[in-house]
Amino acid sequence: MTNKKLNAVIIAIVTIIVLVFALKDDFGEKINYIFSFDLKWLFVAFILIFTYWFLKGLVIYYCAKKFKKDYSVKEAIKLILDSQFVNAVTPFSLGCHPYQIYRLKKQGLPLEKGTNVVIQDFIVYQIALILLGTIAIGANYIFGIFPDNLLLKKLIVLGYIVNVIAIIILFIIAFNKKGNKILLNLAIKLGTKFKIIKDKQKFLDNQVENINNFHNGAKLLMKSKWHFIKIIMLNFVALCVLYSIPFTLIIGLHETINPLLVIVTSAYVMLIGSFIPLPGGSGGIEYGFVSFFGFFIIGAKLSSIMIVWRLITYYLGMIVGAITINLYKEGKHENRNVY
């Protein structure tokens, strides 16, 4: 079984399990709620997810335009839409970045330049994610939004630490050559010990090239402070838009809640989902949503909101991405000979 088929099976199994647990009690009531959403607020939720994709496309556009002057917003948005499918079917979205580099090559950017675009996008996304996570944790500490729950507290701390470590490693790779060597040697030792790495020299050569690309991409990113701040803020706004979707769904079932509280709560949910080693953080994301939004919404409404939220923020992207990938035809603007 190929990795894609295996991941599809995992997604299907986890989805079924989540739906069984979400719908097993008060099934009829939950189904009624799902079909009772105020359509105008449901429409707003769809507008928000497309706005999120558009803003993510702008980040790619601003990064790619530095390497290819005629790169268009349309190409960037197409790349983001395609990426939703790959994001959805690979654990930790690991397949997304190689796919984006491949697609950027098809759009006329050589591998080195495409890699730099993806690296810049990844760095600023992680920074925006940590900024929102820090604000959420700070807000909870100051205002006591969520009661102490040992398991949830541990999961949030773990998710936050994972993302902070990711940022630290990114900056070490980007700006500290001595740190690069330490990390690379550690990776080789661990990889050899667990028999993940078979050919040390081949692995070393590949990673040295990747690190050099990463280093060059980060240097270019830092050359223009305004560009750096602009794409961080675009990612920050994009995440706020994404995190606002539960607000429209809660209002759509005629409940009331502070929209800022929803953004803080969503940031907590995403911190938990960020370290779940399954495609789309499946299982962990749903658990986090029910656990944290359960402080404000209870009963069948909560499960109904969670199901529709997941359909819009995860499964819709998978479907749209699958369609745009399959409809893709190489246009005249794309350069097949980019080297």
Buried (B, 14 or more C-beta within 10 A) or exposed (E): EEEEEEBBEBBEEBBEEBBEBBBEEBEEBBBEBBEEBBEEBBEBBEEBBBBBBBBBBBBBBBBBBBBBEEBBBEBBBBBBBBBBBBBBBBBBBEBBBEBBBEBBBBBBBBBBBBBBBBBBBBBBBBBBBBBBBBBBBEBBEEEEBBEEEEEBEEBBEBBBEEBBEBBEEBBBBBEEEEBBEEBBEEBBEEBEEEEEBEEEEEBBEEBEEBBBBBBBBBEBBBEEEEBBEBBBBBBBBBBBBBBBBBBBBBBBBEEEBEBEBBBBBBBBBBBBBBBBEBBBBBBBBBBBBBBBBEEBBEEBBBBBBBBBBBEBBBBBBBBBBBEBBEEEEEEEEBBEEBE
